[in-house]
Amino acid sequence: MKYLQDNTMVSKYEKGQKVIITPVESQHLSPRETDLESYAGKSGKVTDYYWISSGRGEVFYIYNVRMDADNKDIVLHEDELQVHAG
């Protein structure tokens, strides 16, 4: 995780950045994770992001990603994304 000088956490991905969908592998997939499998390996662009606090000092980022193939917006967790190398 990256931090600013005032020790606040910053997002890993920025608006406009190209990413690849990489669902987290799990033995027991939820219905949401099963839907994400169809996007695995496909690229999109981050259109927005938000942070969520657990209330225990943990902060998580979620991202809106517009998929290149069908121009559809999906919401993803930070660990379900990778930087697009191209």
C-alpha positions in Angstrom: 0.0 0.0 0.0 1.2 3.5 -0.7 1.0 6.3 1.9 1.1 10.1 1.6 3.4 12.2 3.9 0.5 12.6 6.3 0.3 8.8 6.6 -3.0 8.5 4.7 -3.4 5.6 2.4 -3.8 6.2 -1.4 -5.4 4.0 -4.0 -3.4 1.5 -6.0 -5.2 2.4 -9.2 -6.1 5.9 -10.6 -9.0 7.1 -12.8 -8.3 6.5 -16.4 -5.8 3.7 -15.7 -6.0 0.5 -17.8 -6.4 -2.7 -15.8 -6.9 -6.4 -16.2 -9.5 -8.3 -14.3 -7.9 -11.1 -12.1 -10.6 -12.7 -9.8 -9.2 -14.0 -6.6 -9.1 -17.8 -6.7 -11.1 -19.5 -4.0 -12.5 -23.0 -3.4 -15.9 -21.7 -2.5 -17.0 -19.0 -5.0 -19.8 -16.7 -4.2 -22.4 -15.8 -6.9 -20.6 -12.5 -7.3 -17.2 -14.2 -7.8 -18.8 -16.6 -10.3 -20.0 -13.7 -12.4 -16.5 -12.2 -12.4 -15.0 -15.3 -13.9 -16.5 -14.3 -17.3 -14.3 -11.1 -17.1 -11.1 -12.9 -16.1 -8.2 -11.7 -18.2 -10.2 -9.0 -19.9 -9.2 -5.3 -19.8 -11.0 -2.2 -18.8 -10.4 1.4 -17.6 -10.9 2.7 -14.0 -13.7 5.3 -14.1 -13.9 5.9 -10.4 -12.9 4.5 -7.0 -14.1 4.7 -3.4 -12.7 3.7 0.0 -14.5 1.9 2.7 -13.4 1.8 6.4 -13.9 -1.4 8.4 -14.1 0.7 11.6 -11.1 -1.1 12.9 -8.6 1.1 11.1 -8.6 -1.0 7.9 -9.3 0.8 4.6 -10.4 -1.0 1.4 -10.7 0.4 -2.1 -13.3 -0.6 -4.6 -13.2 0.5 -8.2 -15.7 1.1 -11.0 -14.2 -0.3 -14.2 -15.6 0.1 -17.7 -14.9 -3.0 -19.7 -13.4 -2.6 -23.1 -15.2 -5.4 -24.8 -18.9 -4.5 -24.0 -18.6 -0.9 -22.5 -20.2 -2.3 -19.3 -19.3 -0.9 -15.8 -18.5 -3.4 -13.1 -17.4 -2.9 -9.5 -14.2 -4.6 -8.3 -12.1 -5.0 -5.2 -8.5 -3.8 -5.4 -7.2 -7.4 -5.2 -9.2 -8.4 -8.3 -7.2 -6.0 -10.6 -3.8 -5.8 -12.1 -2.1 -3.1 -14.1 -2.6 -3.5 -17.8 0.9 -4.0 -19.3 0.1 -2.7 -22.7 
